[in-house]
Amino acid sequence: VIQVKDFTSQLLTALEAANHAGEALGPVFVRLAPFFRLYSTYYEHFSKAQNQLAALREKKWLDTFISKCETDPRCGGLMLRDYLIEPVQRVPRYEMLLKEMAKHTSEDDPERGGLLDAVSKVQEVAHDMNRTITEKEMREKVSELSVLWGANFAAPSRIFVREGFLSSDNSHGKQTTYCFLLFNDLFVYGRERTSLEMTTSMGLSSKRFKLKYQAPLSACVVFDEDVIHLPNGASFSVVDVRAASTGGSKMAAHGLGKALMRLGVDMDEKIQFSLVDDGVSFMLEIAGPKPRSMLLSAASPSDRATWVQEFKNGIDFVRRRNRRSLAPSLSQELSRAQAEQDANSHTRISG
């Protein structure tokens, strides 16, 4: 709070000085925009502060005291919660102010360019702040889910992405609905515990879900297109895989991924697959010592589209991260090889 207050005073002084000297205001915002990130710390703790205030005001004497203070004319009719949210609204208000200034500045005015640069800079900072806050919330969600599932999902850089219910076809064509968790590098599924399962000798357990399976996204491939394209250039269509009421077509689709791997298909190649007959199904292939295929059904076509896209985003993220982590090792290996070559050359020369 002190940092934000000091920066606000600094910004006000700079704006007043520029205005007094007849200088443009846009460059002031451009110069000081990076310091708007000081608001991030306040943003991150805002929700917690609100909850803490609500808890404190359950004490009648404190609630009475705060209510009396809020009636003071110096508060301008604002309550404590109104003052708490003021810093949260500050950066968006700067952005709106600058946009309005640019809107009402003629295109041939030399100050317009500076105002547009200021809008761009403030928007950039606001975007970065929102992303940072969202990622922090998603990391906190990982800890919350670890408690609910009785498992440790925490890992460096891991954030929560999505949760919901998907139905999975087993080897007999029977569908079972599971709760799925999707992180940026991992997916998990399981089932809700019954009230009896949650009851322990110590009372009601906080573990609401029973973990059934989890796998890293680095081992996954999502099939959601009309045609499978094999690395050798061959391709074939999959039509009406859920059309047969006996479940035979489901079985064929369920074993498709394993069949591809038996054919020697590299799961890292670009392979596309879709169950487009019902609009809600997609297949997830998990490679590894015990590879498995999962035929999954979402609640609606839009739900399926979201799940598929989030799975793909996670898979792409993990692969990019893995490539980056390999880069230093490759550089070190090249440096070592060069050093050995130089040493061998020196030895030959000396000899």
C-alpha positions as CSV (number, residue, x, y, z in Angstrom):
1,V,0.0,0.0,0.0
2,I,2.8,2.4,0.9
3,Q,4.6,1.7,-2.5
4,V,1.3,2.3,-4.4
5,K,0.8,5.6,-2.5
6,D,4.3,6.8,-3.1
7,F,4.1,6.0,-6.8
8,T,0.7,7.7,-7.1
9,S,2.3,10.8,-5.6
10,Q,5.2,10.6,-8.0
11,L,2.8,10.3,-11.0
12,L,0.8,13.2,-9.8
13,T,3.9,15.4,-9.4
14,A,5.2,14.4,-12.9
15,L,1.8,15.2,-14.5
16,E,1.5,18.6,-12.7
17,A,5.1,19.5,-13.8
18,A,4.4,18.6,-17.4
19,N,1.1,20.5,-17.4
20,H,2.8,23.6,-15.8
21,A,5.5,23.5,-18.4
22,G,3.0,23.1,-21.3
23,E,4.4,19.7,-22.2
24,A,2.5,16.6,-23.5
25,L,1.1,14.3,-20.8
26,G,1.3,11.1,-22.9
27,P,5.1,10.7,-22.5
28,V,4.8,10.9,-18.7
29,F,2.5,7.8,-18.8
30,V,4.9,6.0,-21.2
31,R,7.8,6.7,-18.9
32,L,6.1,5.6,-15.7
33,A,3.9,2.8,-17.1
34,P,6.3,0.0,-16.0
35,F,5.8,1.1,-12.4
36,F,2.1,0.4,-12.6
37,R,3.2,-3.2,-11.9
38,L,3.5,-2.1,-8.3
39,Y,-0.3,-2.6,-8.2
40,S,0.1,-6.3,-8.9
41,T,1.0,-7.1,-5.3
42,Y,-2.1,-5.3,-4.1
43,Y,-4.2,-7.1,-6.7
44,E,-3.0,-10.5,-5.6
45,H,-4.0,-9.9,-2.0
46,F,-7.2,-8.0,-2.6
47,S,-9.6,-11.0,-2.4
48,K,-7.9,-12.3,0.7
49,A,-8.2,-8.8,2.2
50,Q,-11.9,-8.7,1.5
51,N,-12.4,-12.1,3.1
52,Q,-10.4,-11.0,6.1
53,L,-12.4,-7.8,6.5
54,A,-15.7,-9.8,6.3
55,A,-14.4,-12.2,9.0
56,L,-13.3,-9.3,11.3
57,R,-16.6,-7.5,10.9
58,E,-18.4,-10.5,12.4
59,K,-17.1,-9.1,15.7
60,K,-19.9,-6.8,16.7
61,W,-17.8,-4.2,18.4
62,L,-15.4,-3.9,15.4
63,D,-18.3,-3.7,12.9
64,T,-19.9,-0.9,15.0
65,F,-16.7,1.0,15.1
66,I,-16.1,0.7,11.3
67,S,-19.7,1.6,10.5
68,K,-19.4,4.7,12.7
69,C,-16.1,5.7,10.9
70,E,-17.8,5.3,7.6
71,T,-20.4,8.0,8.5
72,D,-17.7,10.6,9.0
73,P,-18.1,13.4,6.3
74,R,-14.4,13.0,5.5
75,C,-15.2,9.6,4.0
76,G,-17.3,11.3,1.3
77,G,-20.1,8.7,1.6
78,L,-17.7,5.8,0.8
79,M,-17.4,2.7,2.8
80,L,-14.2,0.9,3.8
81,R,-14.8,-1.7,1.1
82,D,-15.1,1.1,-1.5
83,Y,-11.6,2.4,-0.5
84,L,-10.2,-1.1,-0.7
85,I,-11.2,-1.5,-4.3
86,E,-10.0,1.9,-5.4
87,P,-6.4,0.7,-6.2
88,V,-7.8,-2.3,-8.1
89,Q,-9.7,0.1,-10.4
90,R,-6.8,2.5,-10.8
91,V,-5.0,1.1,-13.8
92,P,-8.2,0.4,-15.9
93,R,-9.2,4.0,-15.2
94,Y,-5.9,5.3,-16.4
95,E,-6.5,3.3,-19.6
96,M,-10.0,4.7,-20.1
97,L,-8.7,8.3,-19.4
98,L,-6.0,8.0,-22.0
99,K,-8.3,6.5,-24.6
100,E,-10.8,9.4,-24.0
101,M,-7.9,12.0,-24.3
102,A,-6.8,10.4,-27.6
103,K,-10.4,10.2,-28.9
104,H,-10.8,13.9,-28.4
105,T,-7.4,14.9,-29.8
106,S,-7.3,15.7,-33.5
107,E,-5.2,13.4,-35.7
108,D,-2.9,16.2,-36.7
109,D,-2.1,17.2,-33.1
110,P,1.5,16.4,-32.2
111,E,0.4,15.1,-28.8
112,R,-1.9,12.4,-30.2
113,G,1.0,10.0,-31.0
114,G,2.2,10.2,-27.4
115,L,-1.3,9.5,-26.1
116,L,-1.7,6.5,-28.3
117,D,1.8,5.2,-27.1
118,A,0.6,5.7,-23.5
119,V,-2.6,3.7,-24.2
120,S,-0.5,0.9,-25.7
121,K,1.9,0.8,-22.7
122,V,-0.8,0.9,-20.1
123,Q,-2.7,-1.9,-21.9
124,E,0.4,-4.0,-22.0
125,V,1.1,-3.6,-18.3
126,A,-2.6,-4.3,-17.5
127,H,-2.5,-7.4,-19.6
128,D,0.7,-8.7,-17.9
129,M,-0.8,-7.9,-14.4
130,N,-4.0,-9.8,-15.2
131,R,-2.1,-12.8,-16.5
132,T,0.1,-12.8,-13.4
133,I,-2.9,-12.7,-11.1
134,T,-4.7,-15.4,-13.0
135,E,-1.7,-17.7,-13.0
136,K,-1.3,-17.1,-9.2
137,E,-5.0,-18.0,-8.7
138,M,-4.6,-21.1,-10.8
139,R,-1.6,-22.2,-8.8
140,E,-3.5,-21.8,-5.6
141,K,-6.3,-23.9,-7.2
142,V,-3.8,-26.7,-7.6
143,S,-3.3,-26.8,-3.8
144,E,-7.0,-26.7,-3.2
145,L,-7.6,-29.7,-5.6
146,S,-4.7,-31.6,-3.9
147,V,-6.7,-31.5,-0.7
148,L,-10.0,-32.5,-2.3
149,W,-8.4,-35.4,-4.1
150,G,-6.0,-36.5,-1.4
151,A,-3.1,-36.3,-3.8
152,N,-0.2,-34.0,-4.3
153,F,-0.6,-32.2,-7.6
154,A,1.8,-29.4,-6.8
155,A,4.8,-29.0,-9.2
156,P,6.9,-26.1,-10.4
157,S,5.1,-24.0,-13.0
158,R,2.0,-26.2,-12.8
159,I,-1.3,-24.3,-13.0
160,F,-4.9,-25.4,-13.1
161,V,-6.7,-25.1,-16.4
162,R,-10.1,-26.9,-16.3
163,E,-12.3,-29.3,-14.5
164,G,-15.5,-31.1,-15.4
165,F,-17.2,-34.3,-16.2
166,L,-16.5,-36.6,-19.2
167,S,-17.8,-40.0,-20.0
168,S,-15.4,-42.8,-20.9
169,D,-16.2,-46.0,-22.9
170,N,-14.6,-49.1,-21.4
171,S,-13.6,-52.2,-23.3
172,H,-17.2,-53.5,-23.2
173,G,-18.6,-50.3,-24.7
174,K,-20.1,-49.3,-21.4
175,Q,-20.0,-45.6,-20.5
176,T,-18.8,-44.3,-17.0
177,T,-18.8,-40.7,-16.1
178,Y,-15.7,-39.4,-14.3
179,C,-14.5,-36.0,-13.0
180,F,-11.5,-34.8,-15.0
181,L,-8.9,-32.3,-14.0
182,L,-6.7,-30.7,-16.6
183,F,-3.5,-28.8,-15.7
184,N,-1.1,-27.2,-18.1
185,D,1.1,-30.3,-18.0
186,L,-1.0,-33.1,-16.5
187,F,-4.5,-34.6,-16.7
188,V,-6.3,-36.6,-13.9
189,Y,-9.6,-38.3,-13.6
190,G,-11.5,-40.1,-10.9
191,R,-14.9,-40.4,-9.3
192,E,-16.7,-38.6,-6.5
193,R,-16.6,-40.4,-3.2
194,T,-19.9,-41.5,-1.6
195,S,-20.9,-40.0,1.8
196,L,-20.0,-43.4,3.3
197,E,-16.5,-43.4,1.8
198,M,-15.9,-39.8,3.1
199,T,-16.8,-40.8,6.6
200,T,-13.8,-41.7,8.8
201,S,-13.2,-42.4,12.4
202,M,-12.1,-38.8,12.8
203,G,-15.3,-37.4,11.1
204,L,-16.0,-36.3,7.6
205,S,-13.0,-36.5,5.3
206,S,-12.0,-33.5,3.1
207,K,-11.2,-35.9,0.2
208,R,-14.2,-35.6,-2.1
209,F,-12.7,-37.5,-5.0
210,K,-11.0,-40.8,-5.5
211,L,-8.1,-40.7,-8.0
212,K,-8.3,-43.4,-10.7
213,Y,-5.7,-42.3,-13.2
214,Q,-3.3,-39.5,-14.2
215,A,-0.8,-39.0,-17.0
216,P,1.5,-36.3,-18.2
217,L,0.4,-34.4,-21.3
218,S,3.8,-35.0,-22.8
219,A,2.6,-38.6,-23.4
220,C,-0.8,-37.6,-24.9
221,V,-2.3,-37.1,-28.3
222,V,-5.8,-35.9,-29.0
223,F,-7.7,-37.2,-32.1
224,D,-10.5,-34.9,-33.1
225,E,-10.5,-34.5,-36.9
226,D,-12.3,-36.4,-39.7
227,V,-9.3,-38.2,-41.1
228,I,-6.2,-40.0,-39.7
229,H,-3.1,-39.0,-41.5
230,L,-0.3,-41.5,-41.2
231,P,3.4,-40.4,-41.4
232,N,3.8,-42.4,-44.7
233,G,1.2,-40.3,-46.4
234,A,-1.6,-42.8,-46.2
235,S,-4.9,-41.8,-44.7
236,F,-8.3,-43.2,-44.0
237,S,-11.6,-41.9,-42.7
238,V,-13.5,-42.9,-39.6
239,V,-17.3,-42.8,-40.2
240,D,-20.2,-43.3,-37.8
241,V,-18.0,-44.9,-35.1
242,R,-20.9,-44.6,-32.6
243,A,-23.7,-45.6,-35.0
244,A,-23.9,-49.2,-34.0
245,S,-26.2,-49.7,-31.0
246,T,-24.3,-52.9,-30.1
247,G,-21.2,-50.9,-29.3
248,G,-19.2,-52.7,-31.8
249,S,-18.1,-49.5,-33.6
250,K,-17.2,-48.0,-30.2
251,M,-15.0,-51.0,-29.6
252,A,-13.3,-50.5,-33.0
253,A,-12.7,-46.8,-32.2
254,H,-11.4,-47.6,-28.7
255,G,-8.8,-50.0,-30.0
256,L,-7.7,-47.7,-32.9
257,G,-4.9,-46.0,-31.1
258,K,-3.3,-49.3,-30.0
259,A,-3.7,-50.6,-33.6
260,L,-1.8,-47.5,-34.9
261,M,1.0,-48.1,-32.4
262,R,1.2,-51.7,-33.4
263,L,1.6,-50.5,-37.0
264,G,4.6,-48.5,-35.9
265,V,3.0,-45.1,-36.0
266,D,5.1,-42.5,-34.2
267,M,2.6,-40.8,-31.7
268,D,4.7,-37.6,-31.9
269,E,3.8,-37.2,-35.6
270,K,0.8,-35.1,-36.6
271,I,-2.1,-37.5,-36.4
272,Q,-5.7,-36.3,-36.6
273,F,-8.9,-38.1,-35.6
274,S,-12.5,-37.2,-34.9
275,L,-15.8,-38.9,-33.9
276,V,-17.9,-36.4,-35.8
277,D,-21.1,-38.4,-35.9
278,D,-22.4,-37.3,-32.6
279,G,-20.4,-34.1,-32.2
280,V,-19.4,-34.7,-28.6
281,S,-16.8,-37.5,-28.7
282,F,-13.0,-37.4,-29.0
283,M,-10.2,-39.8,-28.4
284,L,-7.2,-39.4,-26.1
285,E,-4.1,-41.6,-26.7
286,I,-1.6,-42.0,-23.8
287,A,1.7,-43.5,-24.8
288,G,4.1,-45.2,-22.3
289,P,4.9,-48.6,-20.9
290,K,1.2,-49.3,-20.7
291,P,-0.4,-47.3,-23.5
292,R,-4.1,-46.8,-23.4
293,S,-6.8,-45.3,-25.6
294,M,-9.7,-43.3,-24.1
295,L,-12.9,-42.6,-26.0
296,L,-14.4,-39.6,-24.2
297,S,-17.8,-37.9,-24.5
298,A,-18.5,-34.4,-23.5
299,A,-21.8,-32.9,-22.5
300,S,-22.2,-30.9,-25.7
301,P,-20.4,-30.0,-28.9
302,S,-19.2,-26.7,-27.4
303,D,-18.0,-28.5,-24.3
304,R,-16.1,-31.0,-26.5
305,A,-14.5,-28.2,-28.5
306,T,-13.3,-26.5,-25.3
307,W,-11.9,-29.7,-23.8
308,V,-10.1,-30.6,-27.1
309,Q,-8.6,-27.1,-27.4
310,E,-7.4,-27.1,-23.8
311,F,-5.8,-30.5,-24.1
312,K,-4.0,-29.4,-27.3
313,N,-2.9,-26.2,-25.6
314,G,-1.4,-28.2,-22.8
315,I,0.3,-30.7,-25.1
316,D,1.8,-27.8,-27.1
317,F,3.0,-26.0,-23.9
318,V,4.7,-29.1,-22.6
319,R,6.5,-29.9,-25.9
320,R,7.7,-26.3,-26.2
321,R,8.9,-26.4,-22.6
322,N,10.7,-29.7,-23.2
323,R,12.4,-28.3,-26.3
324,R,13.6,-25.2,-24.3
325,S,14.9,-27.4,-21.5
326,L,16.9,-29.5,-24.0
327,A,18.5,-26.5,-25.6
328,P,21.1,-25.7,-22.8
329,S,22.0,-29.4,-22.8
330,L,22.6,-29.4,-26.5
331,S,24.7,-26.2,-26.2
332,Q,26.8,-27.7,-23.5
333,E,27.3,-30.8,-25.5
334,L,28.4,-28.8,-28.5
335,S,30.8,-26.8,-26.3
336,R,32.2,-30.0,-24.8
337,A,32.7,-31.5,-28.3
338,Q,34.4,-28.3,-29.5
339,A,36.7,-28.3,-26.5
340,E,37.6,-31.9,-27.1
341,Q,38.3,-31.1,-30.8
342,D,40.5,-28.1,-29.8
343,A,42.4,-30.3,-27.3
344,N,43.0,-33.0,-29.8
345,S,44.2,-30.4,-32.4
346,H,46.6,-29.0,-29.8
347,T,47.9,-32.5,-29.0
348,R,48.5,-33.2,-32.7
349,I,50.3,-30.0,-33.1
350,S,52.4,-30.5,-30.0
351,G,53.3,-34.0,-31.2
